[in-house]
Amino acid sequence: MTKLGASGKYPQGKYGSTDEGELTLAVSIDRYNNLRIDFGKPVAWLSMTREQAMEFGALILRRAKGGD
């Protein structure tokens, strides 16, 4: 299993002193049939490219519809 949370890597550069690097997260359906997004740690903010945002949105929709 992949470790969730901040990786310490900065693929698009560091945005400032509060930037902890790229974030590994999981999107799943929990036992109550709710969509769950697990960041692996407390998260104050996140940033992504437009392409990453579209991929993230598509992932959320796939999980919500019951797909992988």
C-alpha positions as CSV (number, residue, x, y, z in Angstrom):
1,M,0.0,0.0,0.0
2,T,1.2,3.5,-0.8
3,K,1.9,5.8,2.1
4,L,-0.6,8.7,2.2
5,G,0.3,12.3,3.0
6,A,3.1,14.7,2.0
7,S,5.9,13.2,0.0
8,G,8.4,16.0,0.5
9,K,8.8,16.2,-3.3
10,Y,8.1,19.5,-5.2
11,P,7.4,18.6,-8.8
12,Q,6.1,22.1,-9.6
13,G,8.4,24.0,-7.2
14,K,7.9,25.0,-3.6
15,Y,5.0,27.6,-3.1
16,G,6.3,28.9,0.3
17,S,7.2,27.9,3.8
18,T,3.9,26.0,4.4
19,D,4.3,23.9,1.3
20,E,5.0,20.3,2.3
21,G,5.3,18.9,-1.2
22,E,3.1,16.7,-3.3
23,L,0.3,14.9,-1.5
24,T,-0.6,11.2,-1.9
25,L,-4.3,10.7,-1.2
26,A,-6.9,8.0,-1.6
27,V,-10.5,8.3,-2.9
28,S,-12.8,5.5,-1.9
29,I,-16.3,4.5,-0.8
30,D,-16.5,3.9,2.9
31,R,-18.6,1.3,4.8
32,Y,-21.5,3.9,5.0
33,N,-21.4,4.2,1.2
34,N,-20.0,7.7,1.4
35,L,-17.2,9.0,-0.8
36,R,-14.1,9.4,1.4
37,I,-11.1,11.4,0.5
38,D,-8.1,10.5,2.8
39,F,-5.2,12.9,2.7
40,G,-3.2,10.9,5.2
41,K,-2.7,14.0,7.4
42,P,-4.3,17.4,8.2
43,V,-4.3,19.6,5.1
44,A,-4.7,23.4,5.3
45,W,-4.5,23.9,1.5
46,L,-3.7,22.2,-1.8
47,S,-2.8,23.4,-5.3
48,M,-2.9,21.5,-8.6
49,T,-2.6,22.3,-12.3
50,R,-5.8,22.5,-14.3
51,E,-5.1,19.1,-15.8
52,Q,-4.6,17.6,-12.3
53,A,-7.8,19.2,-11.2
54,M,-9.7,17.6,-14.1
55,E,-8.1,14.2,-13.3
56,F,-9.0,14.6,-9.6
57,G,-12.6,15.5,-10.5
58,A,-12.9,12.5,-12.9
59,L,-11.5,10.2,-10.2
60,I,-14.1,11.5,-7.7
61,L,-16.9,10.9,-10.3
62,R,-15.7,7.4,-11.1
63,R,-15.6,6.4,-7.4
64,A,-19.0,8.0,-6.8
65,K,-20.5,6.0,-9.7
66,G,-18.9,2.8,-8.3
67,G,-16.1,2.4,-10.8
68,D,-12.3,2.0,-10.4
